[in-house]
Amino acid sequence: MTERGASPGRRRRSRRRSRARVRRILLVGLVVVSVLLTTGGWVAFRGWQARAHLVNAAGLAKELSSQVLDGDVARAQRTLAALQEQATAARGATGDPAWWVGQRTPYAGDDLTAVREISVAVDDLARLAFPTLLRVDLASLVPKQGKLDLNRLRAVSAEVSTADQAVRRTAQRLAAVPTADLVAQVRDAVTALRSELEQLGELTSAADRGARLLPPLLGAGGPRTYLLVSQNPAELRSTGGMFGAYAVLRAEGGRIRMVTQGSSSQLGRFDPPLQVDPEMRRLWSDLPGMYPADVNLSPDFPSAAEAYREMVRRRTGTTVDGVLAVDPVVLSYLLGVIGPVTVPDGPALAGSTAVRTLLADSYRDLDTTDQDEFFARAAARVFDALFTKSVDPRSLLTVFSRSINERRILFWSARTEEQRALADSRLAGQLPEKDTVPTVGVFLNDGSGAKLGYYLRFSAALTVGDCQPDGRRELRLRITVGSTAPRSGLSKSVTGLAMSGDKYTARTFVSVHTPTGGAVLTGRLDGRDTAMGSGTHGRRQVAVATVEAKPGQTRTLDVTLLTGQTGAGTAELVHTPTVTPWTTRTVNAPSCEQ
C-alpha cells in the first residue's frame, strides 16, 4: 500500500519518524563537525608551534655548522643544546593524539604526516648525529709533523660510523614520505631537507669510509706503495686530463714519503697493447692499451688506474698497491691553505697562480722534458709541505671535500675489499652501475693532440622533459664549448699536432653517457643535425660528438635523451673536471605520478 493510500494517522506517524531520523543525522553531523573543527583548530595551533620551532632549529643548525668549521667548540655546544630544545619541541607539537587523528583525515592527512616526519628527522639529527660529530677531533684526520696518528684515527672511526648510521636512517625514513599530493610549501620543505640530508650523508659517509680505510691504506698492517699521478687538463681526458708526471709513494705506520718519480712519456708505447675492454675498444680502438697518456679515454677510473699500474710495472718492475690521481687545480687549493712553496730550478707556486704557472707559463718557457720534470718537482714540493707544515685541519678538510666533490681527487686500490668499499663514492671515479636518480655523464677528450684545454670553457644545462607512455622520461641536454685561446703567439708545445687542421682550433670529443637503460635520440651542433659516434658503457648508451672551437668561438651541442623506466622528476649531471669550473644547471620537473 502506498503512502497516498495510507490513513491520516499512519501518515503522521511516518512523518514523525522521518523528522526524527533527520534530527539524529543532523545531530550526529553537528557533533562530528564540532569535533573535527575543534581538532582542526588544535592541530592548526600545534602546526603553528611546530613551524616556529622548525624555523628556529634551521637557523640554529646554520650557526652550529659555522661554529664547528671555525673550531668554536664552546659556542657550538651551547648552540647544539638550543637546537635540541627546538627540535624536541617540534617533535612534541606534532606527536599528540589530535595530530594523530589529523594525519588520518582526507586532504590534510598527507601534509600533516609529512610535517611530522620533518620534525622527527630534525630531532633525530639533533640528538643522534650532531653530538657525535661535535665530539670528533678534526685534527686527528690530517697529518701532523709528517705523520697521521693511526691510533687516534681508529678512535674517531667508531664515532663517525655512529653519526653516519644515524644520518642514513633519517634519510631513508624521509625518502619514504610520498610527496606527489602535498601542498607546495610542505613538498618544498621535504625536498629541501632531503637535499640537506644527502649532502650531510655524503660528508659522514666519506668520513666514515676514510676513518675505516686510512689506517690500512697508510701502512698500519705493513708498508704500502702507491702511484701518485698528475692529471693534466691542458690536454683533456675523460677523468680530468692526460696522465703526465707520476711519483711512487711509500706509506708505513701513518707516514708517507716519496720514493721515485717519472713521467708517462718515459713509459713509451706498448706493442702489443694491453688488453682493452671490448666496449672501450669499440669507442677508442686499442689506444687505452697502447699509450699511457690514453688509458683514461674512458671515464672509468678503475680501468685507467689498473692499466697505468700495469704499464709502470712492465717498464720499471715496481708493483704498487693503488693509484691516486690529482690535478693542478687540487695543488692550487692546497697551496691556498699551506701557503706558497718554492720549486727547485723553477718559479714559486702560490694558490692564486699555480694553475697558470703549471698549465700555461711552463709550456711557454720549458721544453717537453723539462715540463715533465717541473711538474714532478712541483707535486713533490706541495706534498712535502702538506706533510711537514702546520696546517689548519678544518681548512684542509674543506679543500679535500671540495676536490673530491669536483672529482679532482680519484683513488683506486688493487685490493678488492678496499676497492669495493670505495665503489659508490666520488673518489672512485665511476658512474653507478644502476642509477637511483637518472644520471647523465658528459666526458671530454682532446682531439687536437695539443695543450689547448687551458683555454676552453664549458657549461651544461640538463632539463627534465615529458613522461613517456613506456615509463621513460625525456631529457634535454645543452653543452656549450667556448675557446679563449689567442689567435697567435702560442708555443709548439701548446699547439702540438694541430689535428684539427688549424693549430689554434681546439678539437674536443664530447662523450654523452645516458642514464642506465636509456637511449640517445638526437644530436644537433649549433642547431644542425650532427653525426655522432655510438657505443655502450655498461647499461648506458654512449654518443660521441666532435666539437671544434676557434679562438673566441662558442659552440652549442644539443642532445635529446631518454632515461630508463623512472617516475623521478629529478636528474643528475656528472662531467669531466676542467681547468675552470663548469657552469651547470639542472631543471627538474614534477614526478610522473603527479
C-alpha positions as CSV (number, residue, x, y, z in Angstrom):
1,M,0.0,0.0,0.0
2,T,1.4,3.4,-0.9
3,E,1.7,6.5,1.4
4,R,-1.1,8.2,-0.5
5,G,-3.4,5.3,0.3
6,A,-2.5,5.2,4.0
7,S,-4.7,6.5,6.7
8,P,-4.1,10.0,8.1
9,G,-2.8,8.7,11.4
10,R,-0.3,6.4,9.8
11,R,0.9,9.2,7.6
12,R,1.5,11.4,10.6
13,R,3.5,8.7,12.4
14,S,5.6,8.1,9.3
15,R,6.4,11.9,9.1
16,R,7.4,12.0,12.8
17,R,9.8,9.0,12.3
18,S,11.3,10.8,9.2
19,R,11.8,14.0,11.1
20,A,13.4,12.1,14.0
21,R,15.9,10.4,11.6
22,V,16.8,13.8,10.1
23,R,17.3,15.3,13.5
24,R,19.6,12.4,14.5
25,I,21.6,12.7,11.3
26,L,21.9,16.4,11.8
27,L,22.8,16.0,15.5
28,V,25.5,13.4,14.7
29,G,26.8,15.5,11.8
30,L,26.9,18.6,14.1
31,V,28.8,16.6,16.7
32,V,31.3,15.2,14.1
33,V,31.8,18.6,12.6
34,S,32.3,20.2,16.0
35,V,34.9,17.5,16.9
36,L,36.7,17.9,13.6
37,L,36.7,21.7,13.9
38,T,38.0,21.5,17.5
39,T,40.6,19.0,16.4
40,G,41.4,21.0,13.3
41,G,41.8,24.2,15.4
42,W,44.1,22.4,17.8
43,V,46.1,20.9,15.0
44,A,46.4,24.2,13.4
45,F,47.7,25.7,16.6
46,R,50.2,22.9,17.1
47,G,51.2,23.2,13.5
48,W,51.9,26.9,14.0
49,Q,54.0,25.9,17.1
50,A,55.9,23.2,15.1
51,R,56.6,25.6,12.3
52,A,58.1,28.2,14.7
53,H,60.3,25.6,16.3
54,L,61.4,24.2,13.0
55,V,62.3,27.7,11.7
56,N,64.3,28.3,14.9
57,A,66.0,24.9,14.5
58,A,67.0,25.7,10.9
59,G,68.7,28.9,12.0
60,L,70.5,27.2,14.9
61,A,71.7,24.5,12.6
62,K,73.4,27.0,10.3
63,E,75.0,28.7,13.3
64,L,76.2,25.3,14.5
65,S,77.8,24.4,11.2
66,S,79.6,27.8,11.1
67,Q,80.9,27.3,14.7
68,V,82.1,23.8,14.1
69,L,84.0,24.9,11.0
70,D,85.5,27.8,13.0
71,G,86.6,25.5,15.8
72,D,84.5,27.3,18.4
73,V,83.5,24.2,20.4
74,A,82.2,26.1,23.4
75,R,79.7,28.1,21.4
76,A,78.8,25.1,19.3
77,Q,77.9,23.1,22.4
78,R,75.5,25.9,23.5
79,T,74.0,26.2,20.1
80,L,73.5,22.4,19.9
81,A,71.7,22.5,23.3
82,A,69.3,25.2,21.9
83,L,68.9,23.3,18.7
84,Q,67.9,20.1,20.6
85,E,65.4,22.0,22.6
86,Q,63.7,23.4,19.5
87,A,63.8,20.1,17.7
88,T,62.3,18.2,20.6
89,A,59.5,20.9,20.9
90,A,58.7,20.5,17.2
91,R,58.5,16.7,17.6
92,G,56.3,17.1,20.6
93,A,54.0,19.5,18.8
94,T,53.4,17.0,16.0
95,G,53.1,13.9,18.2
96,D,49.9,14.3,20.3
97,P,46.6,12.4,19.7
98,A,44.9,15.3,17.9
99,W,47.7,15.4,15.3
100,W,47.5,11.6,15.0
101,V,43.8,11.9,14.2
102,G,44.5,14.7,11.8
103,Q,47.0,12.5,9.9
104,R,44.1,10.2,9.1
105,T,41.8,12.8,7.6
106,P,41.3,13.3,3.9
107,Y,43.2,16.1,2.1
108,A,45.2,17.4,5.0
109,G,46.4,14.0,6.3
110,D,49.4,13.6,3.9
111,D,50.6,17.1,4.7
112,L,50.4,16.6,8.5
113,T,52.2,13.3,8.1
114,A,55.0,14.9,6.1
115,V,55.4,17.7,8.7
116,R,55.6,15.1,11.4
117,E,58.3,13.3,9.5
118,I,60.3,16.5,9.1
119,S,60.1,17.2,12.8
120,V,61.2,13.6,13.7
121,A,64.1,13.9,11.2
122,V,65.4,17.2,12.6
123,D,65.1,15.8,16.2
124,D,66.9,12.6,15.4
125,L,69.7,14.6,13.8
126,A,70.0,16.9,16.8
127,R,70.0,14.0,19.3
128,L,71.9,11.2,17.4
129,A,74.1,12.7,14.7
130,F,75.2,16.3,15.7
131,P,76.5,15.5,19.2
132,T,78.7,12.7,17.8
133,L,80.1,14.9,15.1
134,L,80.8,17.6,17.5
135,R,82.9,15.2,19.6
136,V,85.1,14.3,16.6
137,D,88.6,15.8,16.8
138,L,89.1,17.1,13.2
139,A,92.9,17.4,13.9
140,S,93.1,13.6,14.0
141,L,92.0,13.4,10.4
142,V,95.0,15.3,9.0
143,P,98.8,14.7,9.2
144,K,100.9,16.3,11.9
145,Q,104.7,16.6,11.6
146,G,104.6,14.4,8.6
147,K,102.6,11.6,10.1
148,L,98.9,10.6,10.6
149,D,98.2,9.3,14.1
150,L,96.6,6.0,13.3
151,N,95.5,5.2,16.9
152,R,93.6,8.5,17.1
153,L,92.1,7.8,13.7
154,R,90.8,4.4,14.9
155,A,89.2,6.0,17.9
156,V,87.4,8.6,15.7
157,S,86.2,5.8,13.4
158,A,83.6,4.5,15.9
159,E,82.2,8.0,16.5
160,V,81.9,8.8,12.8
161,S,80.3,5.5,12.0
162,T,77.6,6.1,14.6
163,A,76.8,9.5,13.2
164,D,76.8,8.2,9.6
165,Q,74.3,5.4,10.5
166,A,72.0,8.0,12.2
167,V,72.1,10.2,9.1
168,R,71.4,7.2,6.8
169,R,68.4,6.0,8.9
170,T,67.0,9.5,8.9
171,A,67.4,10.0,5.2
172,Q,65.8,6.6,4.4
173,R,62.8,7.4,6.6
174,L,62.3,10.8,4.9
175,A,62.8,9.3,1.5
176,A,59.7,7.1,2.1
177,V,57.4,10.1,2.5
178,P,55.2,10.5,-0.6
179,T,55.3,14.0,-2.0
180,A,53.0,13.8,-5.0
181,D,49.9,15.2,-3.2
182,L,51.5,17.5,-0.7
183,V,50.8,21.3,-0.8
184,A,53.7,23.2,-2.3
185,Q,55.1,24.6,1.0
186,V,55.3,21.2,2.6
187,R,56.6,19.5,-0.5
188,D,59.3,22.1,-0.8
189,A,60.3,21.6,2.8
190,V,60.6,17.8,2.4
191,T,62.6,18.3,-0.8
192,A,65.0,20.8,0.8
193,L,65.6,18.6,3.9
194,R,66.2,15.6,1.6
195,S,68.8,17.6,-0.2
196,E,70.5,18.7,3.0
197,L,70.5,15.1,4.3
198,E,72.0,14.0,1.0
199,Q,74.9,16.5,1.4
200,L,75.3,15.6,5.1
201,G,75.2,11.9,4.2
202,E,78.0,12.4,1.6
203,L,80.2,14.0,4.3
204,T,79.5,11.5,7.0
205,S,79.8,8.6,4.6
206,A,83.1,9.9,3.3
207,A,84.4,10.5,6.8
208,D,83.3,7.0,7.9
209,R,84.9,5.4,4.9
210,G,88.1,7.4,5.3
211,A,88.4,6.6,9.0
212,R,88.0,2.9,8.3
213,L,90.2,2.7,5.3
214,L,93.0,5.1,6.0
215,P,94.8,3.1,8.7
216,P,95.4,0.1,6.4
217,L,96.0,2.3,3.4
218,L,98.7,4.2,5.3
219,G,100.5,1.1,6.3
220,A,99.1,0.2,9.7
221,G,99.3,-3.5,8.7
222,G,102.6,-3.2,6.8
223,P,104.1,-1.0,4.1
224,R,102.1,0.1,1.1
225,T,103.2,1.7,-2.2
226,Y,101.1,3.9,-4.5
227,L,101.4,5.8,-7.7
228,L,100.6,9.5,-7.4
229,V,99.6,10.6,-10.9
230,S,99.2,14.1,-12.1
231,Q,96.3,14.6,-14.5
232,N,96.9,17.4,-17.0
233,P,93.7,19.1,-18.0
234,A,95.5,21.2,-20.6
235,E,95.1,18.0,-22.7
236,L,91.7,16.7,-21.7
237,R,90.8,13.1,-20.9
238,S,87.5,11.8,-19.6
239,T,88.7,11.6,-15.9
240,G,90.2,15.0,-16.0
241,G,93.4,15.2,-18.0
242,M,96.2,13.2,-19.6
243,F,98.3,11.2,-17.2
244,G,101.6,13.1,-17.1
245,A,104.1,13.0,-14.3
246,Y,103.9,10.4,-11.6
247,A,105.6,9.6,-8.3
248,V,105.9,6.4,-6.3
249,L,104.9,6.9,-2.7
250,R,105.6,4.6,0.3
251,A,103.3,4.6,3.3
252,E,104.2,2.9,6.6
253,G,102.9,3.5,10.1
254,G,100.9,6.6,9.0
255,R,104.0,8.3,7.4
256,I,104.3,8.9,3.7
257,R,107.5,9.5,1.7
258,M,108.2,9.9,-2.0
259,V,110.5,7.1,-3.4
260,T,110.9,8.0,-7.0
261,Q,109.4,10.0,-9.9
262,G,108.8,9.5,-13.6
263,S,106.5,10.5,-16.5
264,S,104.2,8.9,-19.0
265,S,106.5,9.8,-21.8
266,Q,109.3,7.7,-20.3
267,L,107.0,4.6,-20.4
268,G,106.8,4.7,-24.2
269,R,104.4,2.8,-26.5
270,F,103.1,-0.7,-25.7
271,D,103.1,-3.1,-28.7
272,P,101.3,-5.4,-28.5
273,P,98.8,-3.3,-26.5
274,L,97.5,-4.3,-23.1
275,Q,94.1,-6.0,-23.2
276,V,91.3,-3.4,-23.6
277,D,87.7,-4.0,-22.6
278,P,85.6,-4.7,-25.7
279,E,83.2,-1.8,-25.0
280,M,86.1,0.6,-24.7
281,R,87.7,-0.8,-27.8
282,R,84.6,-0.1,-29.9
283,L,84.8,3.6,-28.9
284,W,88.6,4.2,-28.7
285,S,90.2,1.2,-30.5
286,D,93.4,-0.1,-28.7
287,L,94.6,3.4,-27.8
288,P,94.0,2.9,-24.0
289,G,96.2,-0.2,-24.1
290,M,98.9,1.3,-26.2
291,Y,99.7,4.7,-24.8
292,P,100.0,5.7,-21.1
293,A,98.5,9.1,-22.0
294,D,95.3,7.4,-23.3
295,V,94.5,5.0,-20.5
296,N,91.7,7.3,-19.4
297,L,89.9,8.0,-22.6
298,S,87.1,6.1,-20.8
299,P,85.6,7.8,-17.7
300,D,86.0,4.6,-15.7
301,F,88.9,5.5,-13.4
302,P,89.5,2.0,-12.0
303,S,90.1,0.6,-15.5
304,A,92.5,3.5,-16.3
305,A,94.4,3.1,-13.0
306,E,94.7,-0.6,-13.4
307,A,96.1,-0.2,-16.9
308,Y,98.6,2.5,-15.8
309,R,99.7,0.4,-12.9
310,E,100.5,-2.5,-15.2
311,M,102.4,-0.2,-17.6
312,V,104.6,1.1,-14.8
313,R,105.2,-2.4,-13.6
314,R,106.3,-3.6,-17.0
315,R,108.6,-0.7,-17.6
316,T,110.1,-0.3,-14.1
317,G,109.5,-3.5,-12.2
318,T,107.6,-1.6,-9.5
319,T,104.2,-3.1,-8.4
320,V,102.0,-0.7,-6.4
321,D,99.0,-1.2,-4.2
322,G,96.9,1.6,-5.7
323,V,96.8,4.7,-7.8
324,L,96.0,8.2,-6.6
325,A,95.3,10.9,-9.2
326,V,95.2,14.7,-8.7
327,D,95.3,17.7,-11.0
328,P,97.0,21.2,-10.8
329,V,93.7,22.7,-9.5
330,V,93.9,20.5,-6.4
331,L,97.5,21.7,-5.9
332,S,96.3,25.3,-6.1
333,Y,93.6,24.6,-3.5
334,L,96.2,23.0,-1.2
335,L,98.6,26.0,-1.7
336,G,95.8,28.3,-0.6
337,V,95.9,26.5,2.7
338,I,99.6,25.7,3.3
339,G,101.0,28.9,1.6
340,P,103.4,29.3,-1.3
341,V,106.2,26.8,-1.9
342,T,109.4,27.1,-3.9
343,V,110.3,24.7,-6.6
344,P,114.0,23.9,-7.4
345,D,115.0,25.4,-10.8
346,G,111.6,26.9,-11.2
347,P,109.2,29.6,-10.1
348,A,107.5,29.6,-6.7
349,L,104.0,28.3,-6.6
350,A,101.1,30.0,-4.9
351,G,97.4,29.2,-4.7
352,S,96.4,32.1,-7.0
353,T,99.0,31.4,-9.7
354,A,99.7,27.7,-9.6
355,V,97.3,26.7,-12.4
356,R,98.6,29.4,-14.8
357,T,102.2,28.6,-13.9
358,L,101.8,24.8,-14.4
359,L,99.4,24.8,-17.4
360,A,100.4,27.9,-19.4
361,D,103.7,29.6,-18.4
362,S,105.6,26.3,-18.3
363,Y,104.7,25.5,-21.9
364,R,105.9,28.9,-22.9
365,D,109.2,28.7,-21.0
366,L,110.1,25.0,-21.0
367,D,110.6,22.1,-23.5
368,T,108.7,18.8,-23.1
369,T,111.3,17.0,-21.0
370,D,111.7,20.0,-18.7
371,Q,108.0,20.4,-18.3
372,D,107.5,16.8,-17.0
373,E,110.4,17.3,-14.6
374,F,109.0,20.6,-13.4
375,F,105.5,19.0,-12.8
376,A,107.1,16.2,-10.8
377,R,109.2,18.6,-8.7
378,A,106.1,20.8,-8.1
379,A,104.0,18.0,-6.9
380,A,106.7,16.7,-4.7
381,R,107.2,20.1,-3.0
382,V,103.5,20.7,-2.5
383,F,103.0,17.2,-0.9
384,D,106.2,17.6,1.2
385,A,104.8,20.9,2.5
386,L,101.5,19.3,3.2
387,F,103.0,16.6,5.4
388,T,105.5,18.9,7.2
389,K,103.9,22.2,7.7
390,S,101.4,23.0,10.5
391,V,98.0,23.2,8.6
392,D,94.6,24.2,9.9
393,P,92.7,20.8,9.8
394,R,89.3,22.4,9.0
395,S,90.7,24.3,6.1
396,L,92.5,21.3,4.8
397,L,89.4,19.1,5.1
398,T,87.4,21.7,3.2
399,V,89.9,21.5,0.4
400,F,89.8,17.7,0.3
401,S,86.0,17.8,0.4
402,R,85.8,20.3,-2.5
403,S,88.3,18.4,-4.6
404,I,86.6,15.1,-4.2
405,N,83.2,16.7,-4.9
406,E,84.7,18.1,-8.1
407,R,86.2,14.7,-9.0
408,R,89.7,16.1,-8.9
409,I,91.0,13.5,-6.5
410,L,90.5,9.9,-7.6
411,F,91.7,6.7,-5.9
412,W,91.9,3.1,-6.9
413,S,93.0,0.2,-4.7
414,A,94.4,-3.0,-6.1
415,R,92.9,-4.8,-3.1
416,T,89.4,-6.0,-3.9
417,E,87.9,-5.5,-0.5
418,E,89.2,-1.9,-0.3
419,Q,88.0,-1.0,-3.8
420,R,84.6,-2.5,-3.0
421,A,84.3,-0.1,0.0
422,L,85.1,2.9,-2.3
423,A,82.9,1.9,-5.2
424,D,79.9,4.1,-4.5
425,S,81.9,7.2,-3.7
426,R,83.0,10.1,-6.0
427,L,86.6,9.2,-5.1
428,A,86.2,6.0,-7.1
429,G,85.7,7.9,-10.4
430,Q,82.9,5.7,-11.7
431,L,79.3,6.2,-12.9
432,P,77.0,4.0,-10.9
433,E,76.1,0.6,-12.3
434,K,72.4,1.4,-11.7
435,D,71.0,4.9,-11.2
436,T,69.0,5.7,-8.2
437,V,68.3,9.1,-9.9
438,P,68.7,9.3,-13.7
439,T,72.4,10.3,-14.2
440,V,73.9,11.8,-17.4
441,G,77.6,11.8,-17.9
442,V,79.4,14.3,-20.1
443,F,83.1,13.5,-20.7
444,L,85.7,15.3,-22.7
445,N,88.8,14.1,-24.6
446,D,91.2,16.2,-26.6
447,G,91.2,15.5,-30.3
448,S,93.8,18.2,-31.2
449,G,96.9,16.5,-30.0
450,A,97.6,19.8,-28.2
451,K,97.5,21.5,-24.9
452,L,94.6,23.9,-25.6
453,G,92.4,22.7,-22.8
454,Y,93.7,25.5,-20.6
455,Y,91.8,27.9,-22.8
456,L,88.5,26.1,-23.0
457,R,85.4,26.9,-21.0
458,F,82.4,24.6,-20.6
459,S,78.8,24.9,-19.4
460,A,75.8,22.4,-19.4
461,A,72.1,22.6,-18.8
462,L,70.0,19.5,-18.2
463,T,66.2,19.8,-18.4
464,V,63.8,17.1,-17.4
465,G,61.2,16.7,-20.0
466,D,58.0,14.8,-20.7
467,C,56.9,11.4,-19.3
468,Q,56.7,8.7,-22.0
469,P,54.0,6.1,-22.2
470,D,56.5,3.3,-21.7
471,G,57.6,4.7,-18.3
472,R,60.7,6.5,-19.6
473,R,61.4,10.2,-19.4
474,E,62.8,12.6,-21.9
475,L,65.9,14.7,-21.0
476,R,67.3,17.7,-23.0
477,L,71.0,18.4,-22.6
478,R,72.7,21.5,-23.9
479,I,76.5,21.8,-23.7
480,T,78.5,24.8,-24.7
481,V,82.2,24.8,-25.6
482,G,84.0,28.1,-25.8
483,S,87.6,29.0,-26.5
484,T,89.6,31.9,-25.0
485,A,92.8,30.9,-26.9
486,P,94.7,33.7,-28.5
487,R,94.9,33.8,-32.3
488,S,98.7,33.7,-32.3
489,G,101.8,33.5,-30.1
490,L,101.4,30.0,-28.6
491,S,104.5,27.7,-28.5
492,K,104.8,24.5,-30.3
493,S,104.4,22.6,-27.1
494,V,100.9,24.1,-26.8
495,T,99.7,23.8,-30.4
496,G,101.1,20.3,-30.6
497,L,100.0,18.1,-33.5
498,A,97.2,20.5,-34.6
499,M,95.0,17.6,-35.6
500,S,92.0,19.9,-36.2
501,G,93.9,21.4,-39.2
502,D,94.4,24.7,-37.5
503,K,96.8,24.9,-34.6
504,Y,94.7,27.4,-32.7
505,T,91.4,25.5,-33.2
506,A,90.6,23.1,-30.3
507,R,89.0,19.8,-31.2
508,T,87.1,18.1,-28.4
509,F,85.4,14.7,-28.4
510,V,82.3,15.2,-26.2
511,S,81.0,11.8,-25.0
512,V,77.4,11.8,-23.6
513,H,76.5,8.8,-21.4
514,T,72.8,8.2,-21.0
515,P,71.2,7.2,-17.7
516,T,71.1,3.4,-17.2
517,G,68.7,1.8,-19.5
518,G,68.4,5.0,-21.5
519,A,68.9,6.0,-25.1
520,V,70.2,8.9,-27.3
521,L,67.6,10.2,-29.6
522,T,69.1,13.3,-31.4
523,G,72.2,15.4,-31.6
524,R,72.5,18.9,-33.0
525,L,75.5,21.2,-33.2
526,D,74.7,24.9,-33.5
527,G,71.2,24.0,-34.5
528,R,72.1,21.5,-37.2
529,D,71.9,17.7,-37.1
530,T,75.4,16.3,-36.4
531,A,76.9,12.9,-36.8
532,M,77.7,11.1,-33.5
533,G,79.7,8.0,-32.8
534,S,78.0,5.4,-30.7
535,G,78.8,2.7,-28.2
536,T,77.9,1.4,-24.8
537,H,79.2,1.7,-21.3
538,G,77.6,-1.0,-19.2
539,R,73.9,-0.3,-19.3
540,R,74.4,3.1,-20.7
541,Q,74.4,4.2,-24.3
542,V,77.3,6.5,-25.4
543,A,77.2,9.1,-28.1
544,V,80.4,10.9,-29.1
545,A,80.3,14.3,-30.9
546,T,83.3,16.2,-32.4
547,V,83.2,19.9,-31.4
548,E,85.8,22.3,-32.8
549,A,86.2,25.8,-31.4
550,K,88.3,28.5,-32.9
551,P,89.7,31.4,-30.7
552,G,86.8,33.4,-29.4
553,Q,84.2,31.0,-30.7
554,T,81.4,29.3,-28.7
555,R,79.7,26.1,-30.0
556,T,76.5,24.6,-28.7
557,L,75.7,20.9,-28.7
558,D,72.1,19.8,-28.0
559,V,71.4,16.2,-27.2
560,T,68.0,14.6,-26.5
561,L,68.0,11.6,-24.3
562,L,65.6,9.0,-22.8
563,T,66.0,7.7,-19.3
564,G,65.3,4.1,-18.3
565,Q,61.9,3.5,-16.7
566,T,61.5,6.0,-13.9
567,G,58.9,8.2,-12.2
568,A,61.5,10.7,-11.0
569,G,61.4,14.3,-11.9
570,T,65.0,14.9,-11.0
571,A,68.2,14.2,-12.8
572,E,72.0,14.5,-12.1
573,L,74.9,15.5,-14.3
574,V,78.4,14.2,-14.0
575,H,81.2,15.7,-16.1
576,T,84.9,15.9,-16.6
577,P,86.6,18.4,-14.3
578,T,88.4,21.1,-16.3
579,V,90.8,24.0,-15.6
580,T,88.0,26.3,-14.7
581,P,84.7,25.1,-13.1
582,W,81.8,24.3,-15.4
583,T,78.6,26.4,-15.2
584,T,75.9,23.9,-14.8
585,R,72.1,24.0,-14.3
586,T,69.5,21.2,-13.8
587,V,65.8,22.0,-14.4
588,N,63.7,19.4,-12.6
589,A,60.0,18.6,-13.2
590,P,57.2,17.0,-11.2
591,S,57.4,13.3,-10.9
592,C,55.4,11.3,-13.4
593,E,52.9,10.2,-10.7
594,Q,51.9,13.8,-10.0
